[in-house]
Protein backbone atom coordinates (compact mmCIF):
# COMPACT_ATOMS: atom_id res chain seq x y z
CA UNK A 1 0.00 0.00 0.00
CA UNK A 2 1.42 3.34 -1.05
CA UNK A 3 0.81 6.43 1.14
CA UNK A 4 0.61 9.80 -0.54
CA UNK A 5 2.14 12.46 1.74
CA UNK A 6 0.87 15.45 -0.24
CA UNK A 7 -2.64 15.55 1.26
CA UNK A 8 -3.45 16.01 4.92
CA UNK A 9 -5.40 13.18 6.51
CA UNK A 10 -9.08 13.94 7.12
CA UNK A 11 -10.28 13.07 10.61
CA UNK A 12 -12.60 14.46 13.26
CA UNK A 13 -9.93 16.84 14.59
CA UNK A 14 -9.37 18.45 11.18
CA UNK A 15 -10.52 22.08 11.07
CA UNK A 16 -13.55 22.76 8.91
CA UNK A 17 -12.90 25.04 5.96
CA UNK A 18 -16.43 26.46 6.19
CA UNK A 19 -16.70 29.66 8.25
CA UNK A 20 -18.95 29.59 11.29
CA UNK A 21 -22.06 31.62 10.59
CA UNK A 22 -23.22 34.28 13.02
CA UNK A 23 -25.20 37.50 13.27
CA UNK A 24 -23.93 40.71 14.84
CA UNK A 25 -25.73 42.62 17.60
CA UNK A 26 -24.47 46.18 18.15
CA UNK A 27 -24.33 47.80 21.59
CA UNK A 28 -22.84 51.15 22.59
CA UNK A 29 -20.51 51.51 25.57
CA UNK A 30 -21.97 53.62 28.39
CA UNK A 31 -18.63 55.25 29.15
CA UNK A 32 -16.88 55.99 25.88
CA UNK A 33 -19.94 55.79 23.57
CA UNK A 34 -18.10 53.54 21.12
CA UNK A 35 -19.75 50.65 19.29
CA UNK A 36 -19.29 47.11 20.61
CA UNK A 37 -20.22 44.11 18.50
CA UNK A 38 -21.61 40.87 19.90
CA UNK A 39 -21.35 37.81 17.67
CA UNK A 40 -24.34 35.49 18.03
CA UNK A 41 -23.44 32.09 16.57
CA UNK A 42 -26.36 29.99 15.33
CA UNK A 43 -27.07 27.76 12.36
CA UNK A 44 -29.27 30.30 10.53
CA UNK A 45 -26.80 33.19 10.81
CA UNK A 46 -26.46 35.42 7.75
CA UNK A 47 -23.91 37.98 9.01
CA UNK A 48 -26.74 40.50 9.54
CA UNK A 49 -26.48 43.48 11.91
CA UNK A 50 -29.05 44.20 14.64
CA UNK A 51 -29.45 46.69 17.48
CA UNK A 52 -29.97 45.32 21.00
CA UNK A 53 -33.26 47.24 21.22
CA UNK A 54 -36.14 45.50 19.38
CA UNK A 55 -34.07 42.40 18.72
CA UNK A 56 -35.98 39.76 16.69
CA UNK A 57 -36.96 36.64 18.62
CA UNK A 58 -34.98 34.40 16.23
CA UNK A 59 -31.80 36.16 17.39
CA UNK A 60 -32.83 36.79 21.03
CA UNK A 61 -33.27 33.07 21.74
CA UNK A 62 -29.57 32.51 20.96
CA UNK A 63 -28.20 35.56 22.82
CA UNK A 64 -27.70 34.56 26.46
CA UNK A 65 -26.06 36.23 29.46
CA UNK A 66 -22.39 36.94 28.69
CA UNK A 67 -19.47 39.27 29.34
CA UNK A 68 -18.70 42.01 26.83
CA UNK A 69 -15.31 43.77 26.67
CA UNK A 70 -15.06 47.32 25.34
CA UNK A 71 -11.94 47.54 23.18
CA UNK A 72 -11.72 51.35 23.54
CA UNK A 73 -12.02 52.01 27.29
CA UNK A 74 -11.25 48.42 28.43
CA UNK A 75 -14.33 48.19 30.69
CA UNK A 76 -16.08 44.86 31.16
CA UNK A 77 -19.87 44.68 30.99
CA UNK A 78 -22.33 41.92 31.76
CA UNK A 79 -25.24 41.51 29.38
CA UNK A 80 -28.13 39.95 31.33
CA UNK A 81 -31.08 38.33 29.62
CA UNK A 82 -34.52 38.98 31.15
CA UNK A 83 -37.25 36.89 29.51
CA UNK A 84 -40.85 37.90 30.16
CA UNK A 85 -44.14 36.55 28.77
CA UNK A 86 -43.82 37.53 25.13
CA UNK A 87 -40.61 39.56 24.87
CA UNK A 88 -36.98 39.47 25.89
CA UNK A 89 -35.25 42.43 27.54
CA UNK A 90 -31.52 42.86 28.06
CA UNK A 91 -29.69 44.82 30.77
CA UNK A 92 -26.12 46.01 30.19
CA UNK A 93 -24.35 46.38 33.54
CA UNK A 94 -20.77 47.21 34.48
CA UNK A 95 -18.95 44.18 35.86
CA UNK A 96 -17.66 45.24 39.32
CA UNK A 97 -16.47 41.81 40.45
CA UNK A 98 -12.75 42.70 40.12
CA UNK A 99 -13.01 46.25 41.46
CA UNK A 100 -11.68 46.87 44.98
CA UNK A 101 -13.83 48.35 47.75
CA UNK A 102 -12.18 51.76 47.32
CA UNK A 103 -12.35 54.24 50.17
CA UNK A 104 -14.84 52.15 52.15
CA UNK A 105 -11.95 50.00 53.39
CA UNK A 106 -10.32 53.08 54.89
CA UNK A 107 -13.22 53.67 57.26
CA UNK A 108 -14.14 50.15 58.40
CA UNK A 109 -12.87 50.79 61.93
CA UNK A 110 -14.48 54.23 62.07
CA UNK A 111 -17.99 53.04 61.14
CA UNK A 112 -19.64 51.32 64.12
CA UNK A 113 -21.30 47.97 63.45
CA UNK A 114 -24.16 48.86 65.76
CA UNK A 115 -24.79 51.74 68.10
CA UNK A 116 -27.26 52.76 70.80
CA UNK A 117 -26.71 56.47 70.09
CA UNK A 118 -29.56 58.56 68.74
CA UNK A 119 -28.84 60.33 65.48
CA UNK A 120 -30.49 63.64 64.71
C-alpha positions as CSV (number, residue, x, y, z in Angstrom):
1,X,0.0,0.0,0.0
2,X,1.4,3.3,-1.0
3,X,0.8,6.4,1.1
4,X,0.6,9.8,-0.5
5,X,2.1,12.5,1.7
6,X,0.9,15.5,-0.2
7,X,-2.6,15.5,1.3
8,X,-3.5,16.0,4.9
9,X,-5.4,13.2,6.5
10,X,-9.1,13.9,7.1
11,X,-10.3,13.1,10.6
12,X,-12.6,14.5,13.3
13,X,-9.9,16.8,14.6
14,X,-9.4,18.4,11.2
15,X,-10.5,22.1,11.1
16,X,-13.5,22.8,8.9
17,X,-12.9,25.0,6.0
18,X,-16.4,26.5,6.2
19,X,-16.7,29.7,8.3
20,X,-18.9,29.6,11.3
21,X,-22.1,31.6,10.6
22,X,-23.2,34.3,13.0
23,X,-25.2,37.5,13.3
24,X,-23.9,40.7,14.8
25,X,-25.7,42.6,17.6
26,X,-24.5,46.2,18.1
27,X,-24.3,47.8,21.6
28,X,-22.8,51.1,22.6
29,X,-20.5,51.5,25.6
30,X,-22.0,53.6,28.4
31,X,-18.6,55.3,29.2
32,X,-16.9,56.0,25.9
33,X,-19.9,55.8,23.6
34,X,-18.1,53.5,21.1
35,X,-19.7,50.7,19.3
36,X,-19.3,47.1,20.6
37,X,-20.2,44.1,18.5
38,X,-21.6,40.9,19.9
39,X,-21.4,37.8,17.7
40,X,-24.3,35.5,18.0
41,X,-23.4,32.1,16.6
42,X,-26.4,30.0,15.3
43,X,-27.1,27.8,12.4
44,X,-29.3,30.3,10.5
45,X,-26.8,33.2,10.8
46,X,-26.5,35.4,7.7
47,X,-23.9,38.0,9.0
48,X,-26.7,40.5,9.5
49,X,-26.5,43.5,11.9
50,X,-29.1,44.2,14.6
51,X,-29.5,46.7,17.5
52,X,-30.0,45.3,21.0
53,X,-33.3,47.2,21.2
54,X,-36.1,45.5,19.4
55,X,-34.1,42.4,18.7
56,X,-36.0,39.8,16.7
57,X,-37.0,36.6,18.6
58,X,-35.0,34.4,16.2
59,X,-31.8,36.2,17.4
60,X,-32.8,36.8,21.0
61,X,-33.3,33.1,21.7
62,X,-29.6,32.5,21.0
63,X,-28.2,35.6,22.8
64,X,-27.7,34.6,26.5
65,X,-26.1,36.2,29.5
66,X,-22.4,36.9,28.7
67,X,-19.5,39.3,29.3
68,X,-18.7,42.0,26.8
69,X,-15.3,43.8,26.7
70,X,-15.1,47.3,25.3
71,X,-11.9,47.5,23.2
72,X,-11.7,51.3,23.5
73,X,-12.0,52.0,27.3
74,X,-11.2,48.4,28.4
75,X,-14.3,48.2,30.7
76,X,-16.1,44.9,31.2
77,X,-19.9,44.7,31.0
78,X,-22.3,41.9,31.8
79,X,-25.2,41.5,29.4
80,X,-28.1,40.0,31.3
81,X,-31.1,38.3,29.6
82,X,-34.5,39.0,31.2
83,X,-37.2,36.9,29.5
84,X,-40.8,37.9,30.2
85,X,-44.1,36.5,28.8
86,X,-43.8,37.5,25.1
87,X,-40.6,39.6,24.9
88,X,-37.0,39.5,25.9
89,X,-35.3,42.4,27.5
90,X,-31.5,42.9,28.1
91,X,-29.7,44.8,30.8
92,X,-26.1,46.0,30.2
93,X,-24.3,46.4,33.5
94,X,-20.8,47.2,34.5
95,X,-19.0,44.2,35.9
96,X,-17.7,45.2,39.3
97,X,-16.5,41.8,40.5
98,X,-12.8,42.7,40.1
99,X,-13.0,46.2,41.5
100,X,-11.7,46.9,45.0
101,X,-13.8,48.3,47.8
102,X,-12.2,51.8,47.3
103,X,-12.3,54.2,50.2
104,X,-14.8,52.1,52.2
105,X,-12.0,50.0,53.4
106,X,-10.3,53.1,54.9
107,X,-13.2,53.7,57.3
108,X,-14.1,50.1,58.4
109,X,-12.9,50.8,61.9
110,X,-14.5,54.2,62.1
111,X,-18.0,53.0,61.1
112,X,-19.6,51.3,64.1
113,X,-21.3,48.0,63.5
114,X,-24.2,48.9,65.8
115,X,-24.8,51.7,68.1
116,X,-27.3,52.8,70.8
117,X,-26.7,56.5,70.1
118,X,-29.6,58.6,68.7
119,X,-28.8,60.3,65.5
120,X,-30.5,63.6,64.7
